C-alpha cells in the first residue's frame, strides 16, 4: 500500500511541475509552448512535432519549423493562444520575444503559482484520505488490529507531510524565479 501511495503522490508532484512549467517567468522556456498546438495536415499537434524550439537568448524563444510552409500556421497558433506574445518571422524561423515582466504582472504570476500549488496539495490530501479510508476498510472487513491501523495511518501521514513539504519547496522555488529581476 505504501508503494502505491508514494507513486500516486509522485504523479501529483509531476503534474504540479508540468503545470508550473507553463507559467511564464522572466526567462524564455520552451515549456511555455507545451499547451499550444499547430494545425498540421488537418490535425492539431504540439510544437515539438513541427519544429525545433531553442532559447538563443534569455528572453527569446526561436522556433525552427521543419517545413517552411508552417511558419504562418505557427504564428497564428501563437497569436490565438493565451500567451500574449507577438511572433516575428524572417521566413526561416519564428521568434518570440518575451517582454520584461512588470511588478504587477510578477505579483499576478505569484498568485497563480500559489493557486496551482494549493491544487497540488489538495490532490495529495485526497490521496491521503483514500489511503486512510482503505485502512479503515481493512479494520472493518479483514479484522486489522487497531494498533496496526494506527501505525499505518501514522505512516500515511508522514508520507503526506513529506510530499506537502516538497510542494512547498517547488512553489517557493518558482516564486523566487518569477520575482528575480
C-alpha positions, 0 to 999 in steps of 0.5 A: 500500500505504501508503494502505491501511495508514494507513486500516486503522490509522485504523479501529483508532484509531476503534474504540479511541475508540468503545470508550473512549467507553463507559467511564464517567468522572466526567462524564455522556456520552451515549456511555455509552448507545451499547451499550444498546438499547430494545425498540421495536415488537418490535425492539431499537434504540439510544437515539438512535432513541427519544429525545433524550439531553442532559447538563443537568448534569455528572453527569446524563444526561436522556433525552427519549423521543419517545413517552411510552409508552417511558419504562418500556421505557427504564428497564428497558433501563437497569436490565438493562444493565451500567451500574449506574445507577438511572433516575428518571422524572417521566413526561416524561423519564428521568434518570440520575444518575451517582454520584461515582466512588470511588478504587477504582472510578477505579483499576478504570476505569484498568485497563480503559482500559489493557486496551482500549488494549493491544487497540488496539495489538495490532490495529495490530501485526497490521496491521503484520505483514500489511503486512510479510508482503505485502512479503515476498510481493512479494520472493518472487513479483514479484522486489522488490529487497531494498533496496526491501523494506527501505525499505518495511518501514522505512516500515511501521514508522514508520507503526506507531510513529506510530499506537502513539504516538497510542494512547498519547496517547488512553489517557493522555488518558482516564486523566487524565479518569477520575482528575480529581476 
